[in-house]
Amino acid sequence: MKQSKIIKNEENHNNLVRLLQHQTPEERQEFLNSIDYILCDFLEFKLKDLPWCNLGKQSEKWDKLIRKVRLIVSRIHLELIKKERTLH
């Protein structure tokens, strides 16, 4: 069971990395930080509630859910950025 959790988390992480592959590491980190703040603001979380900020303190279901939400919000945010670039 632990192995499948690791694989799922790695899949979500790999999808996120592929989504951000054209950015520099600094841009990637800045983007992910902005996504974390969006999640915290919109869902009224604290940064310590995010699994990647507080390792080992969350349940497996919470970890899986919030990582998928982060991937979804990242995709939406990137599409909005692309849309803004083409309009100007």
C-alpha positions, 0 to 999 in steps of 0.5 A: 500500500505504501508503494502505491501511495508513493507512485501516485504522489510521484505521478502527480508531481511528474505531471506538475513538473511536465506542466512547468517544464518550460520555466526556469527553476526560479520561475517554477518555484515562484509559480508554485508558491503563488499556487500555494497562496491561492489555495490557502487564500481560496480554501482558507487553509494555512500553509502548514495544512499543505502536505508538502509544507508539513510532511508526515502530518497529513492523512493519505486521502488528504495528501492525495486530494490536495496534490490533485487540487494543486495540479488542477489549479496550476493548470488553470493558472497557467492557461490564464497566463497564456491567455493574457499573453496572447491578448496583449 
